[in-house]
Amino acid sequence: MAETPSTSPRSAAAGLVTCGVCGRESRQAPFRPPPPEQAPDLDLRPGEPVRSTMARWLQQCPHCGYAAPSIAKAHPAAAAAVSAAPFRALLQDSSHPALARRFLAWALVLEETGALHAAAEATLQAAWVADDGGRADLSRAWRQEAVALWRSGPPLDAEQTVRVVDALRRAEAWEDAEATAAELAALSPPEAVGQVIALERRLVAARDLGRHTVASALPPPSRRPHVTHQRKDPPGWGMLGWLRRLFGRG
């Protein structure tokens, strides 16, 4: 991995960031998410106004293609991932939306470093981009890939399992979604998780693959912070703390 030279005050003021992989500078706009005003989806995609800011969640080096919340930081394995054939092919795949490719590029780097749950999150975010673009084929495929990554990593907690069930439902993997939901329900999860999983089971039974929000399952307040918001986790939703640590810029 290229050594990261110190950023000069002039470069910082101009919004220039030195890539932690290739060592070249590029202009990157800083991002601070606005407070969420609407309830998140069942898979924790944030509501508006944060929902519409996805194009700013990741930076991407225009020289080597490395993508991350902050490209100034790079795991030692990132350079190998960026130079590998799958990464280079992804960057050239014009059949995928450009923003989705950015999230998938980040997912490839995370997978190379062994952060499989984090790679699942980035792959799910690519599916959100596909949702917005009306690409149901890609949305289903990337949700299935996210589920495979979640299941390949460490054991899932209750909140993560809810997200797996939602991804399976929206990918039309009905039998797997119901079986996973039933297994979680049998474990007597926390009340909030139980309410959400009960809704998921009703949606699966109805073969409903649409978007639904946390507000459909939980009484107010049901707004949840974006992954980069620094605040205490609401009881029963510890997954958000993990997401903030993943995407934090500190």
N, C-alpha and C positions, 0 to 999 in steps of 0.2 A: 504494500500500500504506500502511496506517495505520502511523504511527510507534509503536514499542513503548516505552511508558513504563517507567521503571525499576521493578522489583518491590521493594516494601518488605520489610524483614525480617519484618514481621508477616504479609504475604501469603505469603511463602515458607514460613514456619513452618506456615501453615494449608493448604499445598498448593495455593495459588492461582497460576494461570499466566495471563499476559496474552497473548492471541492475537496473533500477528505479522501477521495479516491485518486483523481488524476492531478490534483494540485493546481488546476486552472481556475481563474476567476470568472464569475458571471454575476449579473444583476438579479437579485432575488428580493421580491417584495416581502416585508415582514407581515405576519398574520396574527391577529388577536381576535378570537371568535367573539361575536356579540352574545349577550345573554339569550338563552333559548326561551322562546315565548310560547311555543306549542309543544304538545306532548310528543315524545319520540315514538317511532314504530316499535312493534314487538321485538324486532331484532336490534333495537336501540339506535337505529338511524335517527339523528336528532331532528326535531321539528324546526320550523322557521323561527327566526331568520337564519339560523345556523345551517339549515338543510341546503340552502342555495350557495353555500360558500365552498363546496367540495373542491373546486378548481384551485383553492388556495391552501388546502391542507398539507400538500407535499411540495417540496422544492424538487427541481430536476436539473442536473447539470446538462447544458446544451452541448458540451464537448464529449463526455463519455457516456451520458445517459443515466448516471447514478441518480436514484430517486430516494428521498427520505424526508421526514419532517424538517430536518436540518441537514443539508448536504455537507456542512462543515465537519460533521461527525461521521466516522465510518468505522465499523467493526473490522478487525483485521481480515476477515473472510470476505468482505464486501468487494474488494478488488478482483478476487477470483470469480465471484458471481457475475460481476459486470463484464468481465472478459470472456465468459463462457458462451458457447454457441446458443443455448436457449435464450439467454438475455439479449444477445445481439439480434436473434431472429424475432423476438418479441418487439423490439424497437422498430423493426421494419414491417411489421404485420399491419397493413393499412385496413384490413377487414375488421379490426377492433377499434373502437373509439379511442382517440388520442389520450383522453383523461383516464380511461380504463387502463390503458397500457402503462400509465404512470403508476397506478396502484399495483398492477401486476408486477411491474419492475421492482417495486419495494417488497412485494411478497416474495419474489425470487431471492432477493438479498436476505430477507429474514429466514427463509427456508434454508439457505446455505449456512447461516449461522446457527441453525438448530432451534430457532424461535418459532416453533410450528404453530402455536396458538396465535402469535402475532401475525404470522403469514396468513392464517385463516381470516383474521380480521381485515387485512389489506385486500384479500381476495373477495371477501364479502363486499367491501367498499367498491370494488370494480363492478360487482353485480348491481350495486345501487346506481352506478353510472349507466349500466345497460338498461336498468328500469327506466331511467329518465329519457333514454334514447329510443325506447320502444323496441329494444332488442331482447325479446323474451327468450330466444335460443341461447344467447350468451348469458343472460341472467340465470337461467336454470343450470347451465353448465358450471358457472363460477360458484353458484351456491353449493353444488355438489362437491366441487373441489375444496371449498371452504370447510365443509363437513368432514371430508377426508383428512384435511390437515388438522382440524380440531381433534379428531379421533386418533391421529397418529402421535399426538403430543402427550403430555402428562394427563392424569385423570381429570375429568371435567367436574367442576362444581355445579351446583344446582342452577345458578344464573347462566352459566355458559351452556348448559344442557338445554335450557329454554331457547336459546338462540339457535342451537342445532335443530331443535324441533321446528322452529319457524323457517329456517333455511330449507329443511326437507319439505315442509308443507308448500312453500312457494316454488320449489322445484318439482312439485307434483309427485314426490316420492311418498305416496300416501301410507303405504304399509309400514315403512321405516319410521315415518313421522309418528304414527299412532303407537307403534311398539316402544319407541323411545320415550314418548310422553307418558305412556302407561307405566313404564319402569320408574320414571321419576316420580309420578304421583304416588306410587306404592311406597316410596321412601319417606312420606309425610314431610315434604319440604316446608320451608317458612311460608307463612300465610300469603305474602305477596306473590311468591313464586307459584304457590298452589293455585291462586286465582288466575294467573296468566296461563298456566299449563291447562287449566280447565277450559279456558277460552280456546286455546290452541286445539284441544281435542274436539270441541264443537265445530271449529272451522274445518278440521280434517274430515270429520264425519260428513260435513256438507260439501266436501270437495271444493272448498273456497281457497283459492290461491292468491287472493288479493292482499293488498296492504291494509293492516290494521294497527291502531296505536295502543300504547299502554293504557291510555284513558278508557279504552273499551273494556279493560279488565279490572282496573284499579280505580277506587274513588279518588277525587282530587285531594291533595296536589299530586299531579302525575307528571309534571315536567322533570326531565332529567338533564344533567349538565352534559355539554359536549366533552369529548375526550380530553380536550386541552384546558378545560375550566378547572381551576384549583379551588376545591371546596370539599367539605366533609361528605362522605358517601351517605345517602339515605339508607336506613336499615333495610337489609335484605337485598341490596344491590351492590355488593362488594366488587363485582366485576368492573364497575366504572373506575374504581381506584386503580385497578390493573391497567385499564386502557389509558388512563391519564399518565401513569408512569411510562407506558409504552410511547405515547406521543408527546410527552412533555419536552419542552425545549430547554429546561434548566440544566 
